[in-house]
């Protein structure tokens, strides 16, 4: 059994010796990949232990730790003791890191190496069912899963003074934040989560403030430069079966609570990056629904929907996540109750995505959009640029001369595509598109007139007003009409928002 989480974590006392062992054996993300090879490493991600076990057999003490900590194998005590030296095995057993299995020893916790961009990192969490079938306890502390990795990639890492990791769980987001923030605070309602997060911080030699309590209570009255949140956003009935995913609030109530209250935690100019879910019902617009959760003043919000799941798929996914087989009677009963709650609320789908907020001095602005297409670049690098572009566009909204006097450049990753189809007289142009080749890979359909305007944009070139006048005279033989100018400005600002073009003042930073 794991150590009592109501007391200070005995794992913290083990951290120096355990860290020494992990560094000595090179139990880090790069070395594990090198030892296993690409194929076996991919098998590890697919929860297929046999290829991993075969590859680890010839990897010495590193292979022992791979089998012990990543596969959950029971191994001879002398092999484990050698691989974890100078850590004392009896202390590791007493602290709950290891447990006995007959004459063998196996891991009692998940200890996973990560590459977060600031040297080797390790995260402690409860064992999941990826390698051995198990049903998760109500207070299960989730490790580094798909949602955690998604948020890691989606979090901006510009240097800041203070970060709040709301609902820290095993502490992985807090450990990530320690790489770019001067001070990090993690909160959680689960004492067991904080027990493991404390050990994770100690193992990585990081000073992370941890506080126990629900939602925002542990940091009431405080403000931060950045808030990161992977809350229990699972949409379902108002119940708590697993604290890592269930909030006790009905449907998307947890996401509504976090999104609506996060702005109160931000310093002026502070930002938030969060995972969230929302329901789709009938003809209701999910964009308006989520935007309605925000206050009327003080927020610039970028809300990105990455996926929409049908109710049946959604429920089955989360049942499996908890270690349940949807074919078992107990799981079927839970699924029936879950889907009945969806039916009662007319839920037709569940949206999932990222919510970015920035504290501003002015009326709230919201861009909520679908980004369901594939792209490789993480959104974490895009969000700060989005907010810089958004701030510039707010200045244009109050003074159009800022845009008319600006000189623009087409982003180096922007490409122009023309789609021609066969017609009666040969090829006929049907669509003209701009593609952004990096970041979220936005696309905008344009016309030949706007394409000609963009062709005149280059660093050090003419201001927008002169380009528009030249374009109008070239196309019509007369100066630009108010309608022509208005349409041109609207098109340009739309391209700026998505980073396909930029004014020089934004590209010169």
PyMOL commands that set and color helices and strands:
alter all, ss='L'
color gray80, all
select helices_A, chain A and resi 10-25+29-45+49-56+60-70+77-84+89-95+146-154+172-177+191-203+217-219+253-265+286-291+311-321+329-344+380-398+401-404+448-455+464-476+482-497+504-507
alter helices_A, ss='H'
color red, helices_A
select strands_A, chain A and resi 75-76+98-101+104-107+110-115+120-125+160-166+181-188+208-212+224-229+266-281+297-309+347-363+365-370+408-410+414-423+426-436+443-446+501-503
alter strands_A, ss='S'
color yellow, strands_A
deselect
rebuild
show_as cartoon
